[in-house]
Amino acid sequence: MLDVLRGRSWIAHCSLDRSIRCLILVLILSAFGAGDLRAQEAGPRAVVSTFQDTLLATMKEAGPLGFEGRYQRLQSAMESAFDLEQMTRIVVGGRWAKLSEAERRQVVDLFRRFSVSTYANEFSGYGGEQFDLGDDRAHPGLGTIVETRLVLKDGAPVELNYLLRETPQGWKIVDVYLDGTISELARRRDEFASIIRSRGVDGLIALLKKKNEELAGS
């Protein structure tokens, strides 16, 4: 009888142990599922807000971090928030279709580094600035504009509006408008277009490499 009870106790213990393991597994999978769901459901405002939070935190530690530290902090945040490949295609323009796959990868990688380096260089200190998140407006055929302001301790606020489009990976930033209207992407496209016309894609690659070196060393 004792052996039977011991057997039942062992079976019950195993069943309980399996139940606990199953419960832990379910909780882990649920957590991952919830994380994926939150990522998928993150709307344009959430994408911009999360990026600006990282940017502001980086600015507050800008000095101790140095350029390389700021770059590392901002790299993952920008790769998550921005559609850098799409942005590269836009700034290259019609010449993009003529590039080989290897050239496309190289230009995208260089433009990605250039974009992150630009932020790491320009936001290199903190003087009490804050970001204010404003309204978001859908523009059919264009995307969604999220309005924000960089509030300066001394001086008028600077409007920074973000254009986002929905992608298979969620909402992504594809352009930033300084003072609400000046397209950063259009400015870069104008700058790069003359290089591509005169020197081709090799000229653009050389220019991006030079700019990346200058930003890292400045």
C-alpha positions as CSV (number, residue, x, y, z in Angstrom):
1,M,0.0,0.0,0.0
2,L,2.8,2.3,0.9
3,D,4.5,1.6,-2.4
4,V,1.3,2.4,-4.2
5,L,1.0,5.7,-2.3
6,R,4.6,6.5,-3.1
7,G,3.9,5.7,-6.7
8,R,0.9,8.0,-6.8
9,S,2.9,10.7,-5.0
10,W,5.7,10.3,-7.6
11,I,3.2,10.5,-10.4
12,A,1.5,13.5,-8.9
13,H,4.8,15.1,-8.4
14,C,5.8,14.5,-12.0
15,S,2.4,15.8,-13.2
16,L,2.8,18.9,-11.0
17,D,6.3,19.3,-12.3
18,R,5.1,19.0,-15.9
19,S,2.3,21.4,-15.2
20,I,4.7,24.0,-13.7
21,R,7.1,23.6,-16.7
22,C,4.1,24.0,-19.1
23,L,2.9,27.0,-17.3
24,I,6.4,28.6,-17.4
25,L,6.6,27.8,-21.1
26,V,3.2,29.4,-21.7
27,L,4.1,32.5,-19.8
28,I,7.4,32.8,-21.8
29,L,5.7,32.3,-25.1
30,S,2.9,34.7,-24.1
31,A,5.5,37.3,-23.1
32,F,7.2,37.0,-26.5
33,G,3.9,37.0,-28.3
34,A,2.9,40.2,-26.4
35,G,6.1,41.8,-27.3
36,D,5.7,41.0,-30.9
37,L,2.1,42.2,-30.8
38,R,3.2,45.5,-29.1
39,A,5.8,46.0,-31.8
40,Q,3.3,45.3,-34.5
41,E,0.7,47.6,-33.0
42,A,3.2,50.5,-32.3
43,G,1.7,53.4,-34.2
44,P,3.5,56.4,-35.7
45,R,3.5,58.4,-32.5
46,A,4.9,55.6,-30.5
47,V,7.7,55.1,-33.0
48,V,8.7,58.7,-32.9
49,S,8.3,59.0,-29.1
50,T,10.5,56.0,-28.5
51,F,13.2,57.3,-30.8
52,Q,13.2,60.8,-29.3
53,D,13.4,59.3,-25.8
54,T,16.6,57.5,-26.8
55,L,17.9,60.6,-28.5
56,L,17.3,62.7,-25.4
57,A,18.9,60.2,-23.1
58,T,22.0,60.1,-25.4
59,M,22.2,63.9,-25.4
60,K,22.2,63.9,-21.6
61,E,25.3,61.6,-21.6
62,A,26.8,63.0,-24.8
63,G,30.1,64.1,-23.2
64,P,31.1,60.9,-21.4
65,L,29.9,58.7,-24.3
66,G,31.9,60.5,-26.9
67,F,31.1,60.2,-30.6
68,E,31.5,56.4,-30.8
69,G,29.4,55.9,-27.7
70,R,26.6,58.1,-29.1
71,Y,26.9,56.3,-32.4
72,Q,26.4,52.9,-30.7
73,R,23.5,54.2,-28.6
74,L,21.7,55.7,-31.6
75,Q,22.5,53.0,-34.2
76,S,19.9,50.4,-33.0
77,A,17.3,53.1,-32.2
78,M,17.6,54.5,-35.7
79,E,17.6,51.1,-37.4
80,S,14.5,50.3,-35.6
81,A,12.7,53.7,-36.2
82,F,13.9,54.6,-39.7
83,D,13.4,52.8,-43.0
84,L,17.0,53.6,-44.0
85,E,16.9,51.3,-47.1
86,Q,13.9,53.1,-48.5
87,M,15.5,56.5,-47.6
88,T,18.6,55.5,-49.5
89,R,16.6,54.6,-52.6
90,I,14.9,58.0,-52.5
91,V,18.1,60.0,-52.2
92,V,19.7,58.0,-55.0
93,G,16.7,58.6,-57.2
94,G,16.3,57.1,-60.7
95,R,19.9,55.8,-60.8
96,W,18.9,53.2,-58.1
97,A,17.4,50.9,-60.8
98,K,20.7,50.8,-62.6
99,L,22.8,49.8,-59.6
100,S,24.0,46.2,-59.1
101,E,22.9,44.4,-56.0
102,A,26.5,44.8,-54.5
103,E,26.4,48.5,-55.2
104,R,23.0,48.8,-53.6
105,R,24.2,47.1,-50.4
106,Q,27.3,49.2,-50.2
107,V,25.4,52.5,-50.7
108,V,22.7,51.5,-48.2
109,D,25.4,50.6,-45.6
110,L,27.2,53.9,-46.2
111,F,24.1,55.9,-46.0
112,R,23.0,54.1,-42.8
113,R,26.3,55.0,-41.2
114,F,26.1,58.5,-42.5
115,S,22.6,59.0,-41.0
116,V,23.5,57.7,-37.6
117,S,26.8,59.6,-37.6
118,T,25.0,62.8,-38.5
119,Y,22.7,62.5,-35.4
120,A,25.6,61.4,-33.2
121,N,27.5,64.5,-34.3
122,E,24.7,67.1,-34.2
123,F,23.2,66.0,-30.9
124,S,26.5,66.1,-29.0
125,G,25.4,67.9,-25.9
126,Y,22.6,68.7,-23.6
127,G,21.4,72.1,-22.4
128,G,18.0,71.4,-21.0
129,E,16.3,70.6,-24.3
130,Q,13.1,68.6,-24.3
131,F,10.9,67.1,-27.0
132,D,7.2,67.8,-27.2
133,L,5.1,65.3,-29.1
134,G,2.2,66.9,-31.0
135,D,-0.5,65.7,-33.3
136,D,-0.3,63.1,-36.1
137,R,-2.0,63.5,-39.4
138,A,-2.6,61.0,-42.1
139,H,-1.8,62.1,-45.7
140,P,-3.3,59.5,-48.2
141,G,-0.6,58.5,-50.7
142,L,2.2,60.0,-48.6
143,G,2.0,58.6,-45.1
144,T,1.5,59.9,-41.6
145,I,3.1,63.1,-40.3
146,V,3.9,63.2,-36.6
147,E,4.5,66.7,-35.3
148,T,7.1,67.4,-32.6
149,R,9.0,70.3,-31.3
150,L,12.5,70.5,-29.9
151,V,12.1,72.9,-27.0
152,L,15.3,74.8,-26.3
153,K,16.2,76.3,-22.9
154,D,17.0,79.6,-24.5
155,G,15.4,80.3,-27.8
156,A,12.4,79.5,-29.9
157,P,11.3,75.9,-30.2
158,V,12.3,74.1,-33.4
159,E,9.7,72.1,-35.3
160,L,10.7,68.6,-36.2
161,N,8.0,66.8,-38.1
162,Y,8.4,63.1,-39.1
163,L,6.9,61.4,-42.1
164,L,6.2,57.7,-41.5
165,R,5.0,54.9,-43.7
166,E,3.7,51.5,-42.8
167,T,6.0,48.6,-43.7
168,P,5.9,44.8,-43.1
169,Q,8.1,45.6,-40.1
170,G,5.7,48.2,-38.7
171,W,5.6,52.0,-39.0
172,K,9.0,53.5,-40.1
173,I,10.3,57.1,-40.4
174,V,11.2,58.0,-44.0
175,D,11.8,61.7,-43.8
176,V,12.2,64.5,-41.2
177,Y,11.0,68.1,-41.9
178,L,13.0,70.8,-40.2
179,D,10.9,73.9,-39.3
180,G,7.9,71.8,-40.3
181,T,8.5,72.1,-44.0
182,I,12.2,71.6,-45.0
183,S,12.6,68.0,-46.1
184,E,15.9,66.4,-45.0
185,L,15.6,63.7,-47.7
186,A,15.0,66.3,-50.5
187,R,18.0,68.2,-49.3
188,R,20.2,65.1,-49.4
189,R,18.8,64.1,-52.8
190,D,19.7,67.4,-54.3
191,E,23.2,67.2,-52.8
192,F,23.8,63.6,-54.0
193,A,22.2,64.1,-57.4
194,S,24.9,66.3,-58.8
195,I,27.6,63.9,-57.6
196,I,25.8,61.0,-59.3
197,R,25.5,63.0,-62.5
198,S,29.1,64.0,-62.6
199,R,30.9,61.1,-61.0
200,G,28.4,58.2,-61.0
201,V,27.8,55.8,-58.1
202,D,31.5,55.5,-57.4
203,G,31.5,59.3,-56.8
204,L,28.6,58.9,-54.3
205,I,30.3,56.0,-52.5
206,A,33.5,58.1,-52.2
207,L,31.5,61.1,-50.9
208,L,29.7,59.1,-48.3
209,K,33.0,57.5,-47.1
210,K,34.5,60.9,-46.8
211,K,31.6,62.4,-44.9
212,N,31.5,59.4,-42.5
213,E,35.2,59.9,-41.8
214,E,34.7,63.6,-41.2
215,L,31.8,63.1,-38.9
216,A,33.6,60.5,-36.8
217,G,36.6,62.7,-36.5
218,S,34.9,66.0,-35.8
